[in-house]
Amino acid sequence: MNTKVRLAIMNFLEFAVWGAYLTCMGNYLGIAGLGDKISWFYAIQGIVSIFMPTLMGIVADKYIQPQRLLGLCHLVAGVFMIGCWWMGEQAGFGQELADKSLFILLYTLSVAFYMPTIALTNTAAFAILKKDGLDTVKDFPPIRVLGTVGFIATMWFVNCAFIDDSGFGFTLAENAHKFQYTYMQFFVSGVLSIVLFAYCYSLPECKLEKKEGKVSLAESLGLNAFKLFKRRQMALFFIFSALLGMCLQVTNGFAGPFLTSFKGIPEYADSFAANNATMLTSISQISEACCILMIPFFLKRFGIKVVMLMSLFAWVFRFGLFGVGNPAMPGVIFFILSCVVYGVAFDFFNVSGGIFVDQECEPSIKASAQGLFMMMTNGLGATIGTLAAGEIVNAYCTWIDGFLVGDWKTCWFIFAGFAMVVGVAFALVFKPEKKPITDIKH
């Protein structure tokens, strides 16, 4: 099979695992008696991303080939995610969990092993592409776009799939038990993780880079990736990675409960947006798939600073458009536009940032550097941002009859204002090297 096709399948499965629950988990947590902990469930992903991607990056640089470590992490993550499904199954549909602490523990262990796989997927893809003499800037984005397709596929699956006493099927009607409102979303994620574990062992090997001569303690622990902070450009890049990371999980955590809350308002109760929040927000991932394919052009034409600025100001529109929209016409158009700009907001930083980091560091620390990038965005940034967003939402909204209702408009405008401030600051202080990314030497 063609190398790029094999890597595309890897990316499809990698993000299909995440798409099964990331955007609809909040709805189930409200039903399970954990509605006030939604921000913490998304913050947990950030907390484990502070150290797990870096630790796994060290292992992938020094001890285990990244594609094999990727498979092992998915095996462990899948087993714990199926444990979450089993606890929900024991409680029953529409019932609160009997042991909420154990559920949180199983979820935490699952995401602790899943989050490093995002960086490991990049590391393995870059290594295999280079081994075959391919160009990462040109050939990686079309491969990565299949990851977004996988994310969309499972979003649509859990939005349309239902289960009841008669069995399993698909529907767009509001009947039976839709996966997007139940623990079945965790079952889908867990099974796909185990499938990817098996698939990883069919991938080409990625030989470890062995350093000649005496190796320092910092090098043996993979801590030499932090030397990138000595360069002003990279230090600022990682700092703004964390600030932008504060935006990443806000809509993943609260867009679903926000859109579903309109079911509690009679004039919007039967609207498509209120009853199919997961499918509506999947427009974000469709936009993401399209934007990934534009990254090579934008990086080579404008450079990393302009691409990052586009991302930062896209977040302003992402949040602001949610604030002015509603599920009826013409208000729903604002929701759709918010989803469309998400592609620029997410991809123009996350994907191009991964390519930028790969170009900026030497081969012996590439996996560690990707882990560091992951730590700053999905770790420190996402943790602080999600918890702060949770406090803001809890201050303006409350759970009533299974719906999170309140002054959502103010919440979205606060998030948009933060993104605006970060964007202006970045434009003023970040000054990258005056040469195309393809000419940057290791």
JOGIKA-V700470 format. One record per pair of residues at least 6 apart in sequence whose ideal C-beta (glycine too) atoms are under 7 Angstrom apart, sorted by the first residue. I is the first residue (numbers start at 1). J is the second residue. D is the distance in Angstrom with one decimal. If there is no record, write none. Layout:
BEGIN
i->(I	I)
j->(J	J)
d->(D	D)
END
This chain:
BEGIN
i->(3	3	4	4	6	7	7	7	8	8	9	10	10	10	11	11	11	11	11	11	12	12	12	12	13	13	13	13	13	14	14	14	14	15	15	15	15	16	16	16	16	16	17	17	17	17	17	18	19	19	19	19	19	20	20	20	20	20	20	21	21	21	22	23	23	23	23	23	23	24	24	24	24	24	25	25	26	26	26	26	26	27	27	27	27	27	28	28	28	28	29	29	29	29	30	30	30	30	31	31	31	32	32	32	33	33	33	34	35	35	36	38	38	38	39	39	39	39	39	41	42	42	42	42	43	43	43	44	44	44	45	45	45	45	45	46	46	46	46	46	46	47	48	48	48	49	49	49	49	49	49	50	50	50	50	52	52	52	53	53	53	53	53	53	54	54	54	54	56	56	56	56	56	57	57	57	57	57	57	58	58	58	59	60	60	60	60	60	61	61	61	61	61	62	62	65	65	65	66	66	66	66	66	66	67	67	67	67	68	69	70	70	70	70	70	71	71	71	71	73	73	73	73	74	74	74	74	75	75	76	77	77	77	77	78	78	78	78	80	80	80	81	81	81	81	81	82	82	83	84	84	84	84	84	84	85	85	85	85	87	87	87	87	88	88	88	88	89	91	91	93	93	97	115	116	118	119	119	119	122	122	123	123	123	124	124	125	125	126	126	126	126	127	128	128	129	129	129	130	131	136	136	137	137	137	137	137	138	140	141	141	141	141	141	142	144	144	145	145	145	148	148	148	148	149	151	152	152	152	154	155	155	155	156	156	157	158	158	158	158	158	159	159	159	159	160	160	160	161	161	161	162	162	162	162	162	162	163	163	163	164	164	174	179	179	180	209	209	211	211	218	222	224	225	225	225	225	226	228	228	228	229	229	233	233	234	236	236	238	240	240	241	241	241	241	241	242	242	242	242	243	243	244	244	244	244	244	244	245	245	245	245	245	245	245	246	246	246	246	247	247	247	248	248	248	248	248	249	249	249	250	250	250	250	251	253	253	254	254	255	256	256	256	257	258	258	259	259	259	259	260	260	260	261	261	261	262	262	262	262	262	263	263	263	263	264	264	264	264	268	268	268	268	271	271	273	273	273	273	274	280	281	283	283	283	284	284	287	287	287	287	288	288	288	288	290	291	291	291	291	292	292	295	295	295	298	299	299	299	299	300	300	300	303	303	304	304	304	304	305	305	307	307	308	308	309	309	309	310	310	311	311	311	311	312	312	312	312	313	314	314	314	315	315	316	316	316	316	317	318	318	318	318	319	319	319	319	320	320	320	321	321	321	322	322	322	323	323	323	323	324	325	325	325	325	325	326	350	353	354	354	356	357	357	357	358	359	359	360	361	361	362	389	392	392	393	396	396	396	396	397	397	397	397	397	398	398	433)
j->(128	132	139	143	203	125	128	143	143	146	199	121	199	203	121	143	144	146	147	150	146	147	149	150	150	192	195	196	199	117	121	147	196	147	148	150	151	150	151	153	154	192	114	189	192	193	196	151	150	151	152	154	155	154	158	185	188	189	192	185	186	189	252	155	252	255	256	278	281	158	180	185	256	278	41	185	38	253	254	256	257	180	181	256	257	260	181	182	183	185	35	37	38	41	257	399	402	404	94	181	402	88	96	97	96	97	100	100	399	404	394	253	257	390	253	386	387	389	390	107	249	252	253	386	383	386	387	107	108	111	111	115	249	378	382	249	378	379	382	383	386	383	111	112	115	115	374	375	378	379	382	375	379	380	383	112	115	116	115	116	119	371	374	375	368	371	372	375	69	73	116	120	371	119	222	367	368	370	371	221	222	368	69	66	69	120	123	367	222	364	365	367	368	208	222	205	206	208	120	123	124	127	206	367	124	200	203	206	200	120	117	120	121	124	200	196	197	200	201	113	116	117	120	117	193	196	197	194	197	113	110	113	114	193	190	193	194	197	106	109	110	110	186	189	190	193	187	190	106	103	106	107	110	183	186	183	186	187	190	97	102	103	106	97	182	183	186	183	97	98	177	182	103	378	371	374	370	371	374	354	370	366	367	370	203	206	140	143	136	140	358	366	206	204	206	136	139	140	136	204	355	358	296	299	355	437	438	296	355	292	293	295	296	351	293	292	351	289	292	293	285	288	289	292	289	285	282	285	286	188	278	282	285	279	282	188	179	180	185	188	278	180	276	278	279	170	171	172	168	170	179	169	171	176	177	178	179	176	177	184	176	177	275	185	188	278	363	364	219	364	224	368	365	365	368	369	372	372	234	361	369	235	238	432	433	360	429	430	376	426	430	353	373	376	377	381	376	377	380	381	381	422	311	312	349	377	381	422	376	377	378	380	381	382	385	381	382	384	385	315	385	419	377	378	381	382	385	382	385	386	385	386	389	415	318	386	389	389	393	281	277	278	281	404	322	408	273	274	277	280	274	277	403	403	404	405	268	271	273	274	327	269	274	275	403	400	401	403	405	274	326	327	328	327	328	280	327	332	335	327	335	339	336	339	340	339	342	339	340	342	343	342	343	346	347	343	343	344	347	348	347	351	347	351	352	307	307	352	355	437	436	437	438	432	437	352	356	432	437	430	432	348	352	349	426	423	426	427	344	348	344	345	348	349	419	422	423	426	423	341	344	345	345	419	416	419	420	423	341	338	341	342	345	412	415	416	419	412	413	416	334	337	338	335	338	412	409	412	413	416	334	331	332	334	335	338	332	377	373	370	373	437	369	370	373	366	437	440	440	369	442	442	415	411	414	411	406	407	410	411	404	405	406	407	408	405	406	440)
d->(6.2	5.1	6.3	5.7	6.4	5.0	6.2	4.8	5.0	4.0	6.9	6.5	6.7	6.6	6.4	5.8	5.7	4.8	3.6	6.9	4.5	6.3	6.1	3.7	6.2	6.1	6.3	4.1	6.3	6.3	4.9	5.6	6.5	3.8	6.4	4.6	4.2	3.5	6.4	5.9	4.7	5.2	6.8	5.3	4.7	5.0	6.6	6.3	6.6	3.5	6.7	4.0	4.9	4.2	5.8	5.2	4.2	3.9	6.7	4.3	5.9	5.3	5.3	6.2	5.5	6.7	5.7	5.9	5.3	6.0	4.1	6.0	5.3	4.6	6.4	6.9	4.8	5.9	6.7	4.8	4.6	6.2	5.1	5.3	6.4	5.7	6.0	6.0	6.3	6.7	5.8	6.7	5.4	6.3	6.6	6.1	6.2	6.7	6.0	6.5	6.7	7.0	5.8	4.9	3.6	6.1	6.4	6.0	4.7	6.8	6.8	5.7	6.9	6.7	6.2	5.3	5.7	6.3	2.2	6.7	4.4	6.4	4.2	4.4	5.0	4.4	4.9	6.9	5.3	6.0	5.0	5.9	6.8	6.6	6.5	6.9	6.0	5.6	3.5	3.1	6.0	5.2	5.8	4.1	5.5	4.7	5.9	5.9	4.1	3.6	6.7	5.5	3.8	5.9	6.8	5.4	5.7	4.8	6.1	4.4	4.7	3.9	3.9	5.6	6.7	4.2	6.0	5.3	6.3	6.6	3.7	6.2	6.5	6.2	6.2	4.2	4.3	6.1	2.9	6.3	3.1	5.8	5.9	4.1	5.1	6.0	6.0	4.2	5.6	6.7	6.6	4.5	5.3	6.9	6.6	5.8	4.9	6.5	5.1	4.5	4.4	6.6	5.3	6.0	4.3	5.4	4.4	5.6	6.6	6.0	5.4	4.4	6.3	5.9	5.1	7.0	4.5	3.0	5.8	4.6	5.8	5.0	6.9	6.1	4.5	4.7	4.4	6.4	4.1	4.4	4.8	4.1	4.2	5.1	4.6	3.0	4.2	6.7	5.1	4.5	3.7	4.4	5.3	5.0	3.6	6.3	6.5	3.7	4.3	6.1	5.0	5.4	6.8	6.9	4.3	5.2	4.2	4.0	6.2	6.1	6.7	5.0	7.0	7.0	6.9	2.5	6.9	6.4	5.1	5.9	4.9	6.0	5.2	6.3	7.0	6.2	4.2	5.0	4.4	5.0	5.4	6.3	4.4	5.4	6.9	5.8	6.2	6.2	5.3	7.0	5.4	7.0	4.0	5.3	6.3	5.5	5.7	6.5	6.8	6.9	6.4	6.3	5.5	6.6	5.9	6.8	5.9	5.5	6.6	4.9	5.9	4.9	5.8	6.5	6.4	5.5	5.8	5.0	4.4	5.9	5.3	4.7	4.1	6.4	5.9	5.0	5.2	4.4	6.2	6.2	5.4	4.4	6.6	6.2	6.1	6.7	3.9	4.9	4.8	6.2	6.3	5.2	6.0	4.0	4.3	4.7	6.5	6.2	7.0	5.6	4.5	6.1	5.2	3.9	5.8	5.1	6.9	6.7	5.4	6.0	4.0	5.9	5.4	5.2	6.9	4.6	5.0	4.8	6.7	5.7	5.1	4.2	5.7	4.6	3.7	4.6	5.0	6.9	4.3	6.4	6.5	4.7	6.7	5.7	6.4	6.4	6.4	5.1	4.8	5.2	6.5	6.5	6.3	4.2	4.8	6.7	4.5	6.8	4.7	3.9	6.4	4.8	6.8	6.3	5.7	6.9	6.6	6.6	6.4	3.7	6.2	6.9	2.2	4.9	6.5	4.8	6.9	5.7	2.8	4.7	6.2	5.8	6.6	6.6	6.9	5.0	7.0	4.9	6.7	4.7	6.4	6.8	4.7	5.7	6.7	6.1	7.0	6.8	5.9	5.3	4.8	6.7	6.9	4.2	7.0	5.5	5.6	6.2	3.8	6.4	6.3	5.1	6.6	4.6	5.2	5.0	4.0	6.6	6.9	3.9	4.9	5.2	4.6	6.6	6.3	7.0	6.4	3.9	5.8	5.3	6.7	4.6	6.3	3.8	6.3	5.1	3.8	5.4	6.1	5.0	6.5	6.2	6.1	3.7	6.6	4.3	3.7	6.3	4.9	5.6	3.1	6.5	4.3	5.6	5.4	6.0	3.6	5.5	4.3	6.6	5.2	5.8	6.5	5.7	5.2	5.2	6.0	5.6	7.0	5.3	5.9	7.0	6.5	6.2	6.8	6.7	5.2	5.3	6.3	5.7	5.1	5.0	5.1	5.6	6.5	6.4	6.5	5.8	5.7	5.0	6.3	5.6	4.0	3.9	6.2	5.9	3.6	5.9	5.0	4.8	4.0	3.7	4.7	3.9	5.0	4.6	5.0	6.7	4.7	5.5	5.4	5.5	5.0	4.9	4.1	3.9	6.4	6.7	6.7	4.1	4.6	5.2	3.7	6.8	5.1	4.6	4.8	3.4	5.0	6.8	5.2	4.9	6.5	3.2	4.4	6.9	6.9	7.0	6.2	6.5	6.6	6.4	5.2	6.1	4.9	6.1	5.7	4.9	6.3	4.3	6.8	4.9	6.7	5.4	5.8	5.5	4.9	4.3	5.6	5.3	5.3	6.1	3.0	6.8	6.5	6.9	5.8	6.8)
END
